[in-house]
Amino acid sequence: MSNTNESLGNKIADAVDDAGTAIKNGVKDIKTNTENDARRADNEAYKAANDAKGEAGNIFDKIGGKIKNAVSDAKTSSENAANTAKNESEKAANNLDNEAKKAARDERDQNNI
């Protein structure tokens, strides 16, 4: 939240801080999406193996495979939701930290006038 009288140096510093925060948050998004995609792929492989075992076996194996797949889906969804929530929390903290740096810089400059 920059004031209108801030120096060019502060405007540049603010822009650098904003860019750094945006990069940090973008990297966090990529990391989270990659982790979630890997978890989904692992889950799909697990489900395919269960389906194959179930197809080869009797009715109880088929039912067991379906139950395992449902549990696996729920677990993966839960882990992905937690991972995404953690990422959003870290991004919010980055944004707050960035705004605090900018506010401190503005206040310091106001005191130096």
Secondary structure as a PSIPRED ss2 file (coil, helix, strand):
# PSIPRED VFORMAT (PSIPRED V4.0)

   1 M C   1.000  0.000  0.000
   2 S C   1.000  0.000  0.000
   3 N C   1.000  0.000  0.000
   4 T C   1.000  0.000  0.000
   5 N C   1.000  0.000  0.000
   6 E C   1.000  0.000  0.000
   7 S C   1.000  0.000  0.000
   8 L H   0.000  1.000  0.000
   9 G H   0.000  1.000  0.000
  10 N H   0.000  1.000  0.000
  11 K H   0.000  1.000  0.000
  12 I H   0.000  1.000  0.000
  13 A H   0.000  1.000  0.000
  14 D H   0.000  1.000  0.000
  15 A H   0.000  1.000  0.000
  16 V H   0.000  1.000  0.000
  17 D H   0.000  1.000  0.000
  18 D H   0.000  1.000  0.000
  19 A H   0.000  1.000  0.000
  20 G H   0.000  1.000  0.000
  21 T H   0.000  1.000  0.000
  22 A H   0.000  1.000  0.000
  23 I H   0.000  1.000  0.000
  24 K H   0.000  1.000  0.000
  25 N H   0.000  1.000  0.000
  26 G H   0.000  1.000  0.000
  27 V H   0.000  1.000  0.000
  28 K H   0.000  1.000  0.000
  29 D H   0.000  1.000  0.000
  30 I H   0.000  1.000  0.000
  31 K H   0.000  1.000  0.000
  32 T H   0.000  1.000  0.000
  33 N H   0.000  1.000  0.000
  34 T H   0.000  1.000  0.000
  35 E H   0.000  1.000  0.000
  36 N H   0.000  1.000  0.000
  37 D H   0.000  1.000  0.000
  38 A H   0.000  1.000  0.000
  39 R H   0.000  1.000  0.000
  40 R H   0.000  1.000  0.000
  41 A H   0.000  1.000  0.000
  42 D H   0.000  1.000  0.000
  43 N H   0.000  1.000  0.000
  44 E H   0.000  1.000  0.000
  45 A H   0.000  1.000  0.000
  46 Y H   0.000  1.000  0.000
  47 K H   0.000  1.000  0.000
  48 A H   0.000  1.000  0.000
  49 A H   0.000  1.000  0.000
  50 N H   0.000  1.000  0.000
  51 D H   0.000  1.000  0.000
  52 A H   0.000  1.000  0.000
  53 K H   0.000  1.000  0.000
  54 G H   0.000  1.000  0.000
  55 E H   0.000  1.000  0.000
  56 A H   0.000  1.000  0.000
  57 G C   1.000  0.000  0.000
  58 N C   1.000  0.000  0.000
  59 I H   0.000  1.000  0.000
  60 F H   0.000  1.000  0.000
  61 D H   0.000  1.000  0.000
  62 K H   0.000  1.000  0.000
  63 I H   0.000  1.000  0.000
  64 G H   0.000  1.000  0.000
  65 G H   0.000  1.000  0.000
  66 K H   0.000  1.000  0.000
  67 I H   0.000  1.000  0.000
  68 K H   0.000  1.000  0.000
  69 N H   0.000  1.000  0.000
  70 A H   0.000  1.000  0.000
  71 V H   0.000  1.000  0.000
  72 S H   0.000  1.000  0.000
  73 D H   0.000  1.000  0.000
  74 A H   0.000  1.000  0.000
  75 K H   0.000  1.000  0.000
  76 T H   0.000  1.000  0.000
  77 S H   0.000  1.000  0.000
  78 S H   0.000  1.000  0.000
  79 E H   0.000  1.000  0.000
  80 N H   0.000  1.000  0.000
  81 A H   0.000  1.000  0.000
  82 A H   0.000  1.000  0.000
  83 N H   0.000  1.000  0.000
  84 T H   0.000  1.000  0.000
  85 A H   0.000  1.000  0.000
  86 K H   0.000  1.000  0.000
  87 N H   0.000  1.000  0.000
  88 E H   0.000  1.000  0.000
  89 S H   0.000  1.000  0.000
  90 E H   0.000  1.000  0.000
  91 K H   0.000  1.000  0.000
  92 A H   0.000  1.000  0.000
  93 A H   0.000  1.000  0.000
  94 N H   0.000  1.000  0.000
  95 N H   0.000  1.000  0.000
  96 L H   0.000  1.000  0.000
  97 D H   0.000  1.000  0.000
  98 N H   0.000  1.000  0.000
  99 E H   0.000  1.000  0.000
 100 A H   0.000  1.000  0.000
 101 K H   0.000  1.000  0.000
 102 K H   0.000  1.000  0.000
 103 A H   0.000  1.000  0.000
 104 A H   0.000  1.000  0.000
 105 R H   0.000  1.000  0.000
 106 D H   0.000  1.000  0.000
 107 E H   0.000  1.000  0.000
 108 R H   0.000  1.000  0.000
 109 D H   0.000  1.000  0.000
 110 Q H   0.000  1.000  0.000
 111 N H   0.000  1.000  0.000
 112 N C   1.000  0.000  0.000
 113 I C   1.000  0.000  0.000
